[in-house]
Amino acid sequence: MRLLLVNPNTSATVTRLIEQEARLSAHPDTQVTAFTAETGVPYIETETEAAVGACAVLEIIAREAPQHDAAIIAAFGDPGLLAAKSAVSIPVIGLSEAAFFMASVAAGTFGIVAISPRMQGWYRRAIEQQHMGPRFCGFRFLAPPLDDVATVQVDRADDLIALGASLVAQDGVGTVIYAGAPLAGFVRNNAHRIDFPALDGTAAAVHLAEAVAEMTQRGGRVAPPVRRAGKQAIGLSPAMARLF
């Protein structure tokens, strides 16, 4: 199976974190190919930054989808998810989408630990998009400032674990989701220290993408791309123009 991993952020270091966790989570015969956005910001915190990231997602997925069996949008909040799902014929899975689904199946309710309070509005939109409001129990965020987003899970490991524990103890969440590409691998790397149910959005997305792709290969179907009458697209790459 060929899995396309798209980081809507511009940090190549974060892409390597996501790719490493994806490879560890994937089946041994799954090939993971990772791409980093060429435009945008190092990590997404707001709706405006997510809109820029969504364009980067569509550009990469439009170009690379024919060579892959499934794609993952590797930023929590899933920028461009619905647009990508309707544009290409392979399954497209978002980190938030997969994490919410897996946490709901595992424990019914979930809370989110993230690296910045500025992400709250964007993440709430992702929760609404997936109709997960009744299962969501609360947020916890690291207090600023962050020294380096690429090393935040090492620099602030104690704080991240304490925040997750408080969600369970104070808010009664069933599963803690460690959200965001910079936290890819945090649950795996700290499994010996985390004594509450927790999951990683990257791992969840890989498992779900593999399952849906395998289903399609065995006769299932995903929704076909929405095709309308052709339009002349101006200023787009050839891959993006083909979507129209």
N, C-alpha and C positions, 0 to 999 in steps of 0.2 A: 504494500500500500504506500502511496506517495502523499505525504501530508505537507501542505503549504502553511507556513507560520508567518504572519504579517504583523510586524511591530509598527503601529501608527506613530510611535515616537521616534525621535532622531538619534537616540542614544544607542550606539552600537554595543556598548558594554551591557546595557539592559537586554538587548537582543540576545547576547551570548548567555545571560542568565536564563532567559525564557527557553532558548534552544536547548540548554543543558537539561533543564527540568523536563522539557518535552521528550527528549531522547530517553531519559531515565523512566518516564512514565509510559512510553509507547511500547507496543509489541516489538519483539526483536527484529521482525522482518519489515517494520515500518520505516520508510525513508523520510526524514524530516529535513525540509529546506526552509531556511529562515531568511527574511528580508527586513530591512530597516527603512523607514520612511526617509525620503531624501529632502523633504521640506516639513516644517513644523517646529515643534518644541521638544526638549529632552524628556519631559513627562507631562501628561495632560492632566489639568486640574479643573478646567471650566468648559462650559458648553461651547464657547468660541473656539478654544483650542481643540475641542473634540471635532468641530466642523472642519477645521483644517486637516486633522488626522483622518477624517472620513474620506477626503479627497485622495489622500495618499493611499489609503486602503483600496479604494476602487481602482486606482491606477495599477497597483501591483497585482490585485486579483484579476483584473481584466487581462493583463499580460500573461500571467502564470497559470491561470485556472486550467487551460487545456492540457497541461503537463502533470496535473495532480488529481487525486481522487477526493480530497476534501481540503477545506481551508479553515484556519483559525485566525480570528482577529484578536491579537494578543495585547489588548489593553482593556483593563476593567472599565465598564461603561459602554463597551462595544461600539465605538464610533463607526458609522457606516454599515452596521449589521443588516438592517432591513433592506437598504439599497443593494448591498452585495448579494443578499439572498435572491433578490428579484432580478439580478443582472446576469448570473452565471448558472450553469446547470449542475455544478457539483455542490455538495452540502457545505454550508458556511456556518461555523459555530463561533459564538462569542464567549470570552472569558466569564463575563457576568452571567450570561444565559446558562452556561454549563454549570457554574458554581451554584447558582440559585436552584437549578433543577436537582443536582446531586445532593445538596444540603437538604432540600425538601423531602427527597426520597429517603434519605438517611435518618432524619430526625424531625421533620415536620416544620421546624422553625430555624431561623438563622439570624446572626448578627454579623456586622462587617467591621474589620480592623483595617485602617488605611493610613497612609503616610502623611496626609495633609487635610485639614478641615475645609480647605477650599473645594475639595472634591465632593462635598456632601450633596450639593444641588444636582450635579451631573449624575451621581450614583442613584439619587432618588428617581431621576428620570429613567434610568435603566431598570429599576425595580418596577416602576409603573409600566414600562414597555413590555415587561414579561409577566405582568399581572400577578406579581408576587407580594403585593402590599400586606395581605393578611398573614403571610408567613414571616415577614420581616420584623425584628424586635429591637434593633438599635445599632448605632454607630459608635465606634471609638476611633480617635485619631491621635497620631503623634503630635506633641507640642512642638511648634517651630522653635528655632530654625533647623533645617536639615543640612548637615555638612556636605554630603555627597549622595545624591539619589542612587548611584550605582552601588554604594556600600552601606546603605541605610539598614539593611536587614542584619548586618554584622554590627554596625555601630550602635544600633538601638534595639538589639535583640531582647534585652531584659524588659524594656518598656513595651515592646510588641507582645511579649508573652503575658505581661501583667494586664495589658488592655484586654486581651482575649479572655483571661481568667475573670476579669470584672464583668464582661458581658454575660458569662455563664452564671456567676454568683449573684449579680445585681439585677440582670434583665431576664434571666432564665432561658437564654437561647439554647436551642438544641445542638447547633453546629456553628462554630466560628469560621467565617471565611476571611482568609488573609488576602486582601484585594490589591490588585495592581501588579503590573509587570515587574517593578523593582523588588517585589516580594516573592517572585517565582523561586520555588525551592525552599522557602523558609520553613514550611511545615516538615518537609523531609529532613532538612538539616538540623532541626530542633526537636525531632520526635522524642528523643530521650528526656526532654525537659517539659514538653507540653503534656499536661495530664487532663485535658478536656478534649471533646470532639472538635477537630479542626480540619479544614481542607484548603487546598491550593487551587486557585482558579485555573492555572496553566494545566495542572494534572487533570482536573475535571474536564477541561476542554479537549484534551488529547483523547481521553477515554470515550467521551461522547462522539467526537469526530470519527474515531475509528469504528464505533458501533454503527453510526448512521451510514458511513461509507460502505461498510460490509453489508448492511441491509440492502443498499441500492445495488450492490454487486450481485446479491443473491435474489434479485427480482423485485425488491421494494422500489419506491420512487420518492423523490423529493419534488417539491413544486417546481415546474419548469420556469425558466426566466420569462418575465413579462415582455412580450414582443409587440411593438406597435409599428405603425407605418414609419418607414425610414425618414430620418431627419438629417439635414446637413448640420454637422457639428463643426464649430469653428474653434481653432486654437487648441484642440485636444490631440493627444498622441494617437497613433493608428489603433492601438489596442482599446483605448477609451472610446474612440469614435465608433468602433464596431458595436459597442453596446447600444448605440442609437440607430 
